[in-house]
Amino acid sequence: MEEENRKDFLRLLDAPPREYSPIPFWFLNDELDHEEIRRQLRDFAAHGVWGVVLHPRMGLDERIGYLSPLFFSYLRTAIETAAEIGMRVVLYDEGMYPSGSAGGKIVEENPSLASRGLGLTPSPAAGDRVLCQAAGGFLVERFSGGTIRGVHFGEDDGEARAPRSADILNPQAVERFISLTHEAYFREFGPWFGSTVIGFFTDEPSILGRNTQGLFPWTKDFDAVFTAAGGSLSGLAALFSGEENGDTRLYHRLILEREGQVYYAALSRWCESHGIALMGHPHQSDDIEAQRYFHVPGQDLVFRWVSPEGGGTQGMDSVMAKCSADAARLMGRRRNSSECFGACNRQGNPWYFTGGDMKWYIDYLAVRGVNLFIPHAFYYSLRGRRCQERPPDVGPGSLWWPHYRLWADYMARLSYLMTDAVLRAEIAVPCRNRQMHPERVRPLFESQRGFQYLPESVWPECREADGRLICREKVYKAVVGEADAFPLVPHGLENAAPDCLCAPPQPLLRCARFKKDGRECWLLVNEGEAAIQCELSLPWSGPLGQYDLWRGRAFRWEAGERLKLNRRESLLLFSCEEEREWARLPRKEKPASLQADFTLQSQDGRRAQKTYAAQVPRQREDAELTVHAEEMAELYANGRFLGVSFWNAHTFLIPKGVLAEEQNTLTLRVTGSRANQYGRPVPYGLRPIEGGEET
């Protein structure tokens, strides 16, 4: 099989199978119509999107009750249509989020199953259960008052009808959650499970619920569990002052175990027994231990917590992609996912999300090992207030939708490339849950050194031998951090070679070295704002090819060739089987540079479009035109469409023979951000914006 895949490697990169398609959230957020559901799904497929997450969302028509027969009738249309056209469906397990409350129905039926928390108070309130008297007051168990976001207007955070969150540490509540949601979906759509329906998405379950203050996660009678494990309740007062002691450490371990055993394990068993995958993501970006319960480990890239301007290596959220990818590698899971782009706007302007941003986020995820992209989101409707509910729309409502096939193909190529790939990591980074130490791994990213996170739950399986660390058949030559846990393995980096060497050093170059279908591969990503140019040395002596993942084109990598990656560029280097394979690859020729003096011809403020024209002479060879514009640029030559670009610098290749006349007309159409329709206006057009991030 590996031999066969090796031969098909470039063919599969050129045209990845549908299984590697992005699977976006599809916000079902308005009056639904059966024919419109069919139309939108077929439109998705026509743009290269072969999967959706059916996500009930804020704005759903009031007459469509969550989990009602009418609700399921619309989902049936979606699933039947998906089956007809060969599309895959992921079911969403909640009426908005966070998961675990069945749209508030659990607490409506049984108020005693509402979320609970641990509080410290000077004097107990009505309904509190006093656990003990401690320094600072009384430790009490109380209802958290937490809520979730609902699917109808009036049910959002802080609104009167916001659904109450359920206690996901209580087996009775979780059993009822599965009964109300999972079992209902299976009754309706069981024949499609394991074929069209491939998974259930659970979304950042929260023990306390949303909009709570001054409480720590708890559940009914958890004090008995805690004290039976040797804990002293009075020691938990330290939680509220931020101190750490033996009791707080025990508390965090027991809460983590309880959440895993009661919530995640129950969902995981149910999905497995029904032939589908548990998908989605836990509550926090560094919740690595919860990933073991997911058949498709996942995370959530949201709210610009990681961003091009802030960098991809700082802060707790910078570990999210490695969290899901490394967990999947440890467990032998083929796929891991990331929800991506949700509310990742610029400058607090809800719809100001650029193509350059999207490219950066995709590359950030892929080079760390993510191989299933879940774009947030494709909106069923942008009518009225719906256009401001966690924008932007990165699908049909985006400015790049007419050309979305380019984005879908790019994400599919990266997903294929990083699936069934064996990471060449010589460094182990032991970590504890919610302690993944971004400050320790930043130097590894910046020096292009591959590493693997090892969560605390696998430490008992590790052994030290001959100065090496061995875990689940993987051998590591060095360890970063936790010297006491693994004292016999070198804790410096001198024994672990980098995946590539750059002269001069390139701290903004990200590199993933891996083996894919029998080939040695290096995925290189420019994570900075300026071009990277350097001498590149690889631990490989055979012939290499290079693959332009955005354009889908393979070339030779010439001996001694310098690496050049422009802003927002990525590149794949791969080993060739033999010299003959390398020789069959075309050379990458440098085109001539074309200059054009564009002048504004027309402007459409409603569409945020400006059209420019320039006259250029005949060209007898391939030419390259570079322009700076905000934001999407489409180029035509003598009326013929030549291509589209989504980020600066916009570069267009004009093949020889296209500019064959004595004088040729180039037309450039620039479309500005959707923020001009739905948010605060931002500049667009050819004129560079002083200090602008996209110029």
C-alpha positions as CSV (number, residue, x, y, z in Angstrom):
1,M,0.0,0.0,0.0
2,E,2.8,2.4,0.9
3,E,4.4,1.7,-2.5
4,E,1.1,2.4,-4.3
5,N,0.6,5.6,-2.3
6,R,4.1,6.8,-3.0
7,K,3.4,6.6,-6.7
8,D,0.1,8.4,-6.3
9,F,1.5,11.1,-4.0
10,L,1.5,14.0,-6.5
11,R,-1.8,12.9,-8.1
12,L,-3.5,13.0,-4.7
13,L,-1.9,16.3,-3.9
14,D,-3.2,17.7,-7.2
15,A,-6.8,16.4,-6.5
16,P,-7.3,15.3,-2.9
17,P,-10.2,12.8,-2.3
18,R,-13.4,14.3,-0.8
19,E,-12.6,12.8,2.7
20,Y,-10.1,15.6,3.1
21,S,-12.6,18.4,2.4
22,P,-13.1,21.1,5.0
23,I,-16.2,20.5,7.1
24,P,-17.6,23.9,8.1
25,F,-20.2,24.8,10.7
26,W,-23.4,25.5,8.8
27,F,-25.4,27.9,11.0
28,L,-29.1,26.9,10.7
29,N,-30.2,30.3,12.0
30,D,-33.5,31.4,10.4
31,E,-36.8,30.2,8.9
32,L,-35.7,27.0,7.2
33,D,-36.9,25.8,3.8
34,H,-36.5,22.3,2.4
35,E,-35.6,23.5,-1.1
36,E,-33.2,26.2,0.2
37,I,-31.4,23.5,2.3
38,R,-31.0,21.4,-0.8
39,R,-29.8,24.4,-2.8
40,Q,-27.2,25.5,-0.3
41,L,-25.7,22.0,0.1
42,R,-25.4,21.6,-3.6
43,D,-23.8,25.0,-3.8
44,F,-21.3,24.0,-1.1
45,A,-20.4,20.9,-3.1
46,A,-19.9,22.9,-6.3
47,H,-17.3,25.0,-4.4
48,G,-15.4,21.9,-3.2
49,V,-17.0,21.6,0.2
50,W,-18.0,17.9,0.9
51,G,-19.1,18.0,4.5
52,V,-21.0,20.1,7.0
53,V,-21.6,20.3,10.7
54,L,-25.4,20.8,11.1
55,H,-25.3,23.5,13.8
56,P,-28.6,24.9,15.3
57,R,-27.8,28.5,15.9
58,M,-29.1,31.8,17.3
59,G,-31.8,33.2,15.0
60,L,-33.5,29.9,14.4
61,D,-37.2,30.6,13.8
62,E,-39.3,30.4,17.0
63,R,-41.7,27.9,15.4
64,I,-38.9,25.4,15.1
65,G,-38.4,24.1,18.6
66,Y,-35.1,22.5,19.3
67,L,-35.3,18.7,18.9
68,S,-39.0,19.0,17.8
69,P,-40.4,16.9,14.9
70,L,-40.3,20.0,12.7
71,F,-36.7,20.6,13.6
72,F,-35.8,17.0,12.7
73,S,-37.7,17.3,9.4
74,Y,-35.4,19.9,8.2
75,L,-32.3,18.0,9.3
76,R,-33.7,14.9,7.5
77,T,-33.8,17.0,4.3
78,A,-30.2,18.0,4.8
79,I,-29.0,14.4,5.5
80,E,-30.9,12.9,2.6
81,T,-29.5,15.6,0.3
82,A,-26.0,15.0,1.6
83,A,-26.3,11.3,1.0
84,E,-27.5,11.9,-2.5
85,I,-24.6,14.0,-3.5
86,G,-21.9,12.2,-1.5
87,M,-21.4,14.7,1.3
88,R,-20.6,13.8,4.9
89,V,-22.5,15.2,7.9
90,V,-21.4,15.8,11.5
91,L,-24.3,16.2,14.0
92,Y,-24.0,18.9,16.6
93,D,-25.1,17.8,20.1
94,E,-26.5,21.0,21.6
95,G,-29.0,23.8,21.0
96,M,-26.1,26.3,20.6
97,Y,-23.3,25.9,23.2
98,P,-21.6,24.9,25.5
99,S,-22.7,21.3,25.2
100,G,-24.3,19.1,27.8
101,S,-27.6,20.7,28.6
102,A,-29.9,19.7,25.7
103,G,-31.0,23.3,25.1
104,G,-31.9,23.7,28.8
105,K,-34.3,20.7,28.7
106,I,-32.4,18.8,31.4
107,V,-32.8,21.5,34.0
108,E,-36.4,22.2,32.9
109,E,-37.3,18.6,33.7
110,N,-35.2,18.3,36.9
111,P,-33.9,21.5,38.5
112,S,-31.7,19.5,40.8
113,L,-29.5,18.6,37.8
114,A,-28.4,22.2,37.2
115,S,-24.7,23.0,37.3
116,R,-23.1,23.3,40.7
117,G,-20.0,25.1,42.0
118,L,-17.8,25.4,45.0
119,G,-17.9,28.8,46.7
120,L,-16.2,30.6,49.6
121,T,-18.6,33.0,51.4
122,P,-18.6,35.0,54.7
123,S,-22.1,33.6,55.4
124,P,-24.1,30.9,53.6
125,A,-27.0,31.9,51.5
126,A,-30.3,30.1,51.2
127,G,-29.9,26.9,49.3
128,D,-26.1,26.6,50.0
129,R,-24.8,23.3,51.4
130,V,-22.1,24.1,53.9
131,L,-19.0,21.9,53.4
132,C,-16.8,23.3,56.1
133,Q,-15.6,26.5,57.7
134,A,-12.2,27.6,56.4
135,A,-9.9,30.6,56.3
136,G,-11.9,33.4,54.8
137,G,-15.3,32.0,55.4
138,F,-17.5,29.0,54.6
139,L,-16.9,26.6,51.8
140,V,-20.2,25.8,50.2
141,E,-21.7,23.8,47.4
142,R,-24.3,25.8,45.5
143,F,-26.0,26.0,42.1
144,S,-23.8,28.0,39.8
145,G,-26.6,29.8,38.0
146,G,-24.8,29.1,34.8
147,T,-26.5,29.3,31.4
148,I,-25.8,28.3,27.8
149,R,-26.5,30.3,24.6
150,G,-29.8,29.2,23.1
151,V,-31.0,29.0,19.5
152,H,-33.8,31.6,19.6
153,F,-33.5,35.3,20.0
154,G,-34.0,36.2,23.7
155,E,-32.0,33.2,24.8
156,D,-28.5,34.7,24.6
157,D,-26.1,35.5,27.4
158,G,-27.7,37.6,30.1
159,E,-31.2,37.4,28.5
160,A,-34.2,36.2,30.4
161,R,-34.7,33.0,28.4
162,A,-31.1,31.9,28.4
163,P,-31.2,28.1,29.0
164,R,-29.9,26.8,32.3
165,S,-26.7,24.7,32.1
166,A,-26.7,21.1,33.4
167,D,-24.3,19.4,35.8
168,I,-22.0,17.5,33.4
169,L,-20.2,15.9,36.4
170,N,-23.4,14.2,37.4
171,P,-23.9,10.8,35.7
172,Q,-27.7,11.3,35.9
173,A,-27.5,14.6,34.0
174,V,-25.2,13.1,31.3
175,E,-27.4,10.1,30.9
176,R,-30.4,12.4,30.3
177,F,-28.4,14.5,27.9
178,I,-27.5,11.5,25.8
179,S,-31.2,10.3,25.9
180,L,-32.6,13.7,24.8
181,T,-30.0,14.4,22.1
182,H,-28.0,11.4,20.8
183,E,-30.7,8.8,21.1
184,A,-33.2,11.1,19.5
185,Y,-30.9,11.8,16.5
186,F,-30.3,8.1,16.2
187,R,-34.0,7.3,16.2
188,E,-34.4,9.8,13.3
189,F,-31.3,9.2,11.3
190,G,-29.9,5.8,12.3
191,P,-29.8,4.4,8.8
192,W,-27.2,7.1,7.8
193,F,-24.9,6.5,10.9
194,G,-21.5,5.3,9.8
195,S,-22.0,6.4,6.2
196,T,-23.3,9.9,5.6
197,V,-23.3,10.7,9.3
198,I,-19.7,10.4,10.5
199,G,-19.7,12.1,13.9
200,F,-21.2,14.0,16.8
201,F,-19.6,17.4,17.7
202,T,-19.5,18.3,21.4
203,D,-18.6,21.9,21.8
204,E,-16.5,23.2,24.7
205,P,-18.6,21.7,27.6
206,S,-18.5,23.9,30.7
207,I,-18.9,22.4,34.2
208,L,-20.2,25.7,35.7
209,G,-22.0,27.0,32.6
210,R,-21.5,30.5,31.2
211,N,-21.8,33.8,33.1
212,T,-20.8,32.6,36.6
213,Q,-18.4,34.3,39.0
214,G,-16.4,33.4,42.1
215,L,-17.0,29.6,41.8
216,F,-15.0,26.5,41.0
217,P,-16.4,23.4,39.4
218,W,-18.2,21.0,41.7
219,T,-21.0,18.5,41.7
220,K,-23.4,17.0,44.2
221,D,-21.7,15.3,47.1
222,F,-18.2,15.6,45.5
223,D,-16.9,16.3,49.0
224,A,-17.2,12.6,49.8
225,V,-15.1,11.8,46.7
226,F,-12.5,14.4,47.7
227,T,-12.2,13.4,51.3
228,A,-12.1,9.6,50.4
229,A,-9.1,10.4,48.2
230,G,-7.3,11.9,51.2
231,G,-8.2,15.6,50.7
232,S,-9.0,18.1,53.4
233,L,-11.9,20.4,52.5
234,S,-10.5,23.4,54.4
235,G,-7.4,23.3,52.2
236,L,-9.6,24.2,49.2
237,A,-9.9,27.8,50.4
238,A,-6.5,28.3,48.7
239,L,-8.3,28.0,45.3
240,F,-9.9,31.4,45.9
241,S,-6.6,33.1,46.7
242,G,-4.7,31.5,43.8
243,E,-2.4,29.5,46.1
244,E,-1.4,25.9,45.5
245,N,-1.2,23.1,48.0
246,G,-1.7,19.4,48.1
247,D,-5.4,19.8,48.4
248,T,-5.7,22.1,45.4
249,R,-3.6,19.7,43.3
250,L,-5.8,16.8,44.3
251,Y,-8.9,18.8,43.6
252,H,-7.8,19.6,40.0
253,R,-6.8,16.0,39.4
254,L,-10.1,14.6,40.7
255,I,-12.2,17.2,38.7
256,L,-10.3,16.3,35.6
257,E,-10.9,12.6,36.1
258,R,-14.6,13.1,37.0
259,E,-15.2,15.1,33.8
260,G,-13.4,12.5,31.7
261,Q,-15.2,9.5,33.2
262,V,-18.7,11.0,33.5
263,Y,-19.0,13.2,30.5
264,Y,-16.4,12.5,27.8
265,A,-16.2,8.8,28.3
266,A,-20.0,8.4,28.2
267,L,-20.2,10.3,24.9
268,S,-17.2,8.4,23.5
269,R,-18.7,5.0,24.3
270,W,-22.1,6.0,22.8
271,C,-20.5,7.3,19.5
272,E,-18.3,4.2,19.2
273,S,-21.2,1.8,19.8
274,H,-23.2,3.6,17.1
275,G,-20.5,3.6,14.4
276,I,-19.5,7.3,14.5
277,A,-16.8,9.5,15.9
278,L,-16.8,11.7,19.0
279,M,-15.7,15.0,17.6
280,G,-15.5,18.6,18.8
281,H,-13.2,20.1,21.5
282,P,-12.9,20.6,25.2
283,H,-13.3,23.9,27.1
284,Q,-9.8,25.2,27.0
285,S,-6.9,25.3,24.5
286,D,-4.5,23.3,26.7
287,D,-7.0,20.6,27.8
288,I,-4.8,17.9,26.5
289,E,-6.0,15.1,28.8
290,A,-9.6,15.3,27.6
291,Q,-8.4,14.6,24.0
292,R,-8.0,10.9,24.8
293,Y,-11.8,10.4,24.7
294,F,-12.2,11.9,21.2
295,H,-12.1,9.7,18.1
296,V,-11.1,12.9,16.3
297,P,-9.3,15.1,18.9
298,G,-10.0,18.8,18.3
299,Q,-9.5,22.4,19.4
300,D,-11.0,25.8,18.7
301,L,-9.1,28.7,17.1
302,V,-11.3,31.7,18.0
303,F,-11.4,35.4,18.9
304,R,-7.9,36.2,17.5
305,W,-6.3,34.8,20.7
306,V,-3.6,33.6,18.2
307,S,-3.0,36.0,15.4
308,P,-0.6,37.1,12.7
309,E,0.3,40.3,14.5
310,G,0.6,38.6,17.9
311,G,2.5,35.6,16.5
312,G,1.8,31.9,16.8
313,T,4.1,31.0,19.7
314,Q,3.0,33.1,22.7
315,G,0.4,32.5,25.4
316,M,-1.7,29.6,26.5
317,D,-3.8,29.5,23.3
318,S,-0.7,29.1,21.1
319,V,-0.5,25.4,22.0
320,M,-4.0,24.5,20.8
321,A,-3.0,23.0,17.4
322,K,-0.2,20.9,18.9
323,C,-2.6,19.9,21.7
324,S,-5.0,18.1,19.3
325,A,-2.4,17.0,16.8
326,D,0.0,15.5,19.3
327,A,-2.9,13.8,21.2
328,A,-4.0,12.2,18.0
329,R,-0.5,11.0,17.2
330,L,-0.2,9.4,20.6
331,M,-3.5,7.6,20.3
332,G,-3.1,6.5,16.7
333,R,-6.0,8.6,15.5
334,R,-5.9,9.4,11.8
335,R,-7.6,12.8,12.0
336,N,-7.6,15.7,14.4
337,S,-9.6,18.9,13.9
338,S,-9.7,22.6,14.6
339,E,-12.7,24.8,14.5
340,C,-11.2,28.0,12.9
341,F,-11.8,31.6,12.1
342,G,-14.6,32.2,14.5
343,A,-14.8,35.9,15.5
344,C,-11.1,36.3,14.4
345,N,-11.8,39.9,13.3
346,R,-9.4,42.8,13.2
347,Q,-9.5,45.8,15.5
348,G,-12.9,44.7,17.0
349,N,-14.6,45.3,13.6
350,P,-16.8,42.2,13.4
351,W,-16.5,41.5,9.6
352,Y,-12.9,42.7,9.2
353,F,-11.3,39.4,8.5
354,T,-9.0,39.2,5.5
355,G,-7.9,36.6,3.1
356,G,-4.4,37.1,4.4
357,D,-5.6,36.3,7.9
358,M,-7.3,33.2,6.7
359,K,-4.2,31.9,4.9
360,W,-2.1,32.5,8.0
361,Y,-4.5,30.6,10.3
362,I,-4.7,27.7,7.9
363,D,-0.9,27.4,7.7
364,Y,-0.5,27.9,11.4
365,L,-2.8,24.9,12.0
366,A,-1.4,22.6,9.3
367,V,2.3,23.0,10.1
368,R,1.5,21.9,13.7
369,G,-0.3,18.8,12.5
370,V,-4.0,19.7,12.2
371,N,-5.6,17.7,9.3
372,L,-9.3,18.5,9.5
373,F,-10.5,22.1,9.1
374,I,-13.9,23.2,10.5
375,P,-14.4,26.7,9.3
376,H,-16.6,28.9,11.5
377,A,-18.9,29.5,9.8
378,F,-21.2,29.2,6.7
379,Y,-24.4,31.1,7.5
380,Y,-27.7,29.8,6.3
381,S,-29.0,33.4,6.6
382,L,-27.5,36.8,7.2
383,R,-30.9,38.5,7.6
384,G,-31.3,41.2,10.2
385,R,-29.4,40.6,13.5
386,R,-28.0,37.3,12.2
387,C,-25.2,38.9,10.4
388,Q,-23.8,40.1,13.7
389,E,-23.9,36.8,15.5
390,R,-20.2,35.8,15.8
391,P,-19.2,36.9,12.3
392,P,-17.7,36.7,9.8
393,D,-19.3,34.3,7.4
394,V,-16.3,32.7,5.7
395,G,-18.4,30.8,3.1
396,P,-21.2,32.0,0.9
397,G,-21.4,35.4,2.6
398,S,-17.7,36.1,2.1
399,L,-16.2,38.1,-0.7
400,W,-14.1,35.1,-1.8
401,W,-17.0,32.7,-2.3
402,P,-16.9,32.8,-6.1
403,H,-13.4,31.5,-5.9
404,Y,-13.8,29.3,-2.8
405,R,-12.7,26.2,-4.7
406,L,-9.1,27.5,-4.3
407,W,-9.5,27.6,-0.5
408,A,-11.3,24.2,-0.3
409,D,-8.6,22.6,-2.4
410,Y,-5.8,24.2,-0.3
411,M,-7.3,22.9,2.9
412,A,-7.9,19.5,1.4
413,R,-4.2,19.3,0.2
414,L,-2.9,20.1,3.6
415,S,-5.4,17.6,5.2
416,Y,-4.3,14.8,2.9
417,L,-0.6,15.7,3.5
418,M,-0.9,15.6,7.3
419,T,-3.0,12.5,7.5
420,D,-1.2,9.2,8.1
421,A,2.0,11.2,8.3
422,V,4.7,10.1,10.8
423,L,6.2,13.1,12.6
424,R,10.0,13.1,12.8
425,A,10.3,14.5,16.3
426,E,13.4,13.9,18.4
427,I,12.3,16.0,21.4
428,A,9.7,15.1,24.0
429,V,7.9,17.8,26.0
430,P,6.2,16.3,29.0
431,C,3.2,18.3,30.2
432,R,0.3,18.3,32.6
433,N,-3.2,19.2,31.7
434,R,-3.5,23.0,31.3
435,Q,0.2,23.3,31.8
436,M,1.6,22.9,28.3
437,H,4.3,25.6,28.7
438,P,4.3,27.7,25.5
439,E,7.4,29.4,26.8
440,R,9.3,26.1,26.7
441,V,8.3,25.2,23.1
442,R,8.7,28.7,21.5
443,P,12.5,28.2,21.1
444,L,11.8,24.8,19.4
445,F,9.4,26.4,16.9
446,E,11.9,29.2,16.2
447,S,14.8,26.9,15.6
448,Q,12.8,24.4,13.5
449,R,13.0,21.5,16.0
450,G,10.3,18.9,15.9
451,F,8.8,17.9,19.2
452,Q,6.0,15.8,20.7
453,Y,3.9,16.7,23.8
454,L,3.6,13.8,26.3
455,P,0.7,14.4,28.7
456,E,1.0,13.2,32.2
457,S,-1.3,10.2,31.7
458,V,1.2,8.5,29.4
459,W,4.2,9.1,31.7
460,P,3.8,5.6,33.3
461,E,4.2,4.1,29.9
462,C,7.5,5.9,29.2
463,R,10.9,4.3,29.9
464,E,14.5,5.5,29.8
465,A,17.1,3.5,28.0
466,D,20.6,4.3,26.7
467,G,20.0,8.0,27.2
468,R,16.8,7.9,25.2
469,L,13.1,8.3,26.2
470,I,10.8,5.7,24.7
471,C,7.0,6.1,24.7
472,R,4.5,4.1,22.7
473,E,7.3,2.8,20.4
474,K,8.6,6.4,19.7
475,V,12.2,7.2,20.6
476,Y,13.2,10.7,21.8
477,K,16.8,11.9,22.1
478,A,16.0,14.9,24.4
479,V,13.5,16.1,26.9
480,V,12.4,19.7,27.5
481,G,11.0,20.3,31.0
482,E,10.1,17.9,33.9
483,A,13.7,17.0,34.6
484,D,12.7,15.1,37.8
485,A,10.3,12.9,35.9
486,F,12.9,11.7,33.3
487,P,16.3,12.3,34.9
488,L,18.3,9.8,32.6
489,V,17.6,11.6,29.3
490,P,19.5,14.7,28.1
491,H,17.6,17.9,28.8
492,G,19.7,20.0,26.4
493,L,19.0,20.2,22.7
494,E,22.5,19.2,21.5
495,N,21.4,15.6,21.0
496,A,18.4,16.5,18.9
497,A,19.0,17.8,15.4
498,P,16.8,20.4,13.9
499,D,14.5,19.5,11.1
500,C,16.3,22.0,8.9
501,L,19.1,24.5,9.2
502,C,18.8,28.1,8.0
503,A,21.6,30.5,7.3
504,P,20.9,33.1,8.6
505,P,18.5,31.8,11.3
506,Q,14.8,32.3,10.6
507,P,12.8,32.5,13.8
508,L,9.5,33.0,11.8
509,L,10.0,30.0,9.7
510,R,7.9,27.0,10.8
511,C,8.9,23.5,9.7
512,A,7.3,20.1,10.1
513,R,9.4,17.1,9.1
514,F,7.5,13.9,8.6
515,K,7.2,10.7,6.5
516,K,4.2,10.5,4.2
517,D,3.6,7.5,2.0
518,G,7.2,6.4,2.1
519,R,8.5,9.9,1.4
520,E,10.5,12.3,3.6
521,C,8.7,15.6,3.7
522,W,9.2,19.1,5.0
523,L,6.3,21.5,5.2
524,L,7.7,25.0,5.4
525,V,5.5,28.0,6.4
526,N,6.3,31.7,6.6
527,E,4.6,32.9,9.8
528,G,5.9,36.4,9.5
529,E,5.1,39.6,7.7
530,A,8.2,39.8,5.5
531,A,9.8,37.5,2.9
532,I,12.1,34.8,4.1
533,Q,15.3,34.2,2.1
534,C,18.0,31.9,3.4
535,E,20.3,29.0,2.6
536,L,18.5,25.8,3.6
537,S,20.2,22.6,4.7
538,L,18.2,19.4,5.2
539,P,19.2,16.1,6.7
540,W,18.8,14.4,3.4
541,S,21.2,13.7,0.5
542,G,18.8,12.4,-2.2
543,P,16.9,14.3,-4.9
544,L,14.1,16.5,-3.8
545,G,10.9,17.9,-5.3
546,Q,9.0,21.0,-4.3
547,Y,5.3,21.5,-4.4
548,D,3.4,24.8,-4.4
549,L,0.4,23.8,-2.2
550,W,-1.7,26.8,-3.1
551,R,-1.4,26.5,-6.8
552,G,-1.1,22.8,-6.9
553,R,2.1,22.6,-9.0
554,A,5.3,20.4,-8.5
555,F,8.8,21.4,-9.6
556,R,12.4,20.2,-9.1
557,W,14.3,21.5,-6.1
558,E,17.6,22.3,-7.5
559,A,20.9,21.5,-5.6
560,G,22.0,24.6,-3.7
561,E,18.7,26.4,-4.3
562,R,18.0,29.1,-1.8
563,L,14.7,29.1,0.1
564,K,12.4,32.0,-0.6
565,L,9.0,32.2,1.0
566,N,7.0,35.4,0.6
567,R,4.5,36.7,3.1
568,R,1.7,34.1,3.6
569,E,3.5,31.5,1.5
570,S,4.0,27.8,2.3
571,L,6.1,25.1,0.5
572,L,6.4,21.4,0.6
573,L,9.7,19.7,-0.1
574,F,9.6,16.0,-0.7
575,S,12.0,13.2,-1.4
576,C,12.0,11.7,-4.9
577,E,12.2,7.9,-5.3
578,E,15.0,8.2,-7.7
579,E,16.9,10.5,-10.0
580,R,14.5,9.8,-12.9
581,E,11.5,10.9,-10.9
582,W,13.3,14.2,-10.1
583,A,14.3,14.7,-13.7
584,R,10.6,14.3,-14.9
585,L,9.6,17.3,-12.7
586,P,9.7,20.6,-14.5
587,R,12.2,23.3,-13.6
588,K,10.8,26.3,-11.8
589,E,11.6,29.2,-14.2
590,K,11.5,32.8,-13.1
591,P,9.1,34.9,-15.2
592,A,9.8,38.3,-16.4
593,S,8.6,41.2,-14.3
594,L,5.7,43.2,-15.8
595,Q,5.0,46.8,-14.8
596,A,1.5,48.3,-15.2
597,D,0.3,51.8,-14.5
598,F,-3.3,51.3,-13.4
599,T,-5.8,54.1,-13.3
600,L,-9.2,54.0,-11.6
601,Q,-12.1,53.4,-14.1
602,S,-15.1,52.9,-11.9
603,Q,-16.2,52.5,-8.3
604,D,-19.2,50.6,-6.8
605,G,-19.6,51.6,-3.2
606,R,-22.4,49.2,-2.5
607,R,-20.3,46.3,-3.4
608,A,-17.1,47.9,-2.2
609,Q,-15.4,47.4,-5.6
610,K,-13.0,49.5,-7.6
611,T,-12.0,48.7,-11.2
612,Y,-8.7,49.8,-12.7
613,A,-7.2,49.5,-16.2
614,A,-3.7,49.7,-17.6
615,Q,-2.2,49.4,-21.1
616,V,0.8,47.1,-21.5
617,P,2.8,46.1,-24.5
618,R,3.2,42.6,-26.1
619,Q,4.9,40.0,-23.9
620,R,6.7,37.1,-25.6
621,E,7.5,35.2,-22.4
622,D,5.8,34.3,-19.1
623,A,5.4,37.5,-17.1
624,E,4.6,38.2,-13.4
625,L,2.6,41.2,-12.2
626,T,2.7,42.4,-8.6
627,V,0.3,44.9,-7.1
628,H,-0.6,46.1,-3.6
629,A,-4.3,46.3,-2.9
630,E,-7.0,46.0,-0.3
631,E,-8.4,43.3,-0.4
632,M,-9.3,40.7,-3.1
633,A,-7.8,41.4,-6.5
634,E,-9.0,39.8,-9.8
635,L,-7.0,40.3,-13.0
636,Y,-8.2,40.2,-16.6
637,A,-6.2,40.5,-19.8
638,N,-8.1,41.7,-22.9
639,G,-11.3,40.4,-21.2
640,R,-9.8,37.0,-20.3
641,F,-9.8,36.1,-16.6
642,L,-6.2,35.3,-15.4
643,G,-6.6,34.8,-11.7
644,V,-7.4,36.0,-8.3
645,S,-5.3,36.9,-5.3
646,F,-6.4,37.3,-1.6
647,W,-3.4,38.8,0.2
648,N,-0.6,41.3,-0.3
649,A,1.6,41.3,-2.3
650,H,-0.9,40.2,-5.0
651,T,1.1,38.3,-7.6
652,F,-0.3,37.2,-11.0
653,L,1.4,34.9,-13.5
654,I,0.6,35.9,-17.1
655,P,1.5,33.1,-19.5
656,K,3.2,33.8,-22.7
657,G,0.9,34.3,-25.6
658,V,-1.8,36.1,-23.5
659,L,-0.5,39.6,-24.2
660,A,-0.1,39.1,-27.9
661,E,-1.3,42.5,-29.1
662,E,0.8,45.6,-29.6
663,Q,-1.2,47.1,-26.8
664,N,-3.1,45.0,-24.3
665,T,-5.6,46.0,-21.7
666,L,-5.2,44.7,-18.2
667,T,-8.3,45.1,-15.9
668,L,-7.9,44.8,-12.2
669,R,-11.0,44.6,-10.0
670,V,-10.4,45.1,-6.3
671,T,-13.1,44.0,-3.8
672,G,-13.0,45.4,-0.3
673,S,-13.8,43.7,3.0
674,R,-17.3,42.7,3.9
675,A,-16.9,45.1,6.9
676,N,-17.9,47.7,4.4
677,Q,-21.4,46.2,4.3
678,Y,-21.8,44.7,7.8
679,G,-19.3,46.4,10.1
680,R,-17.3,49.6,10.1
681,P,-16.0,50.7,6.7
682,V,-12.3,50.0,6.0
683,P,-10.3,51.2,3.0
684,Y,-10.1,49.2,-0.2
685,G,-8.5,49.6,-3.5
686,L,-5.0,50.0,-5.0
687,R,-3.7,52.9,-2.9
688,P,-1.5,51.6,-0.1
689,I,-2.8,52.3,3.4
690,E,-0.2,53.9,5.6
691,G,0.4,51.6,8.5
692,G,-2.1,49.1,7.3
693,E,-1.4,45.5,8.1
694,E,-2.4,44.3,4.6
695,T,-0.1,46.7,2.7
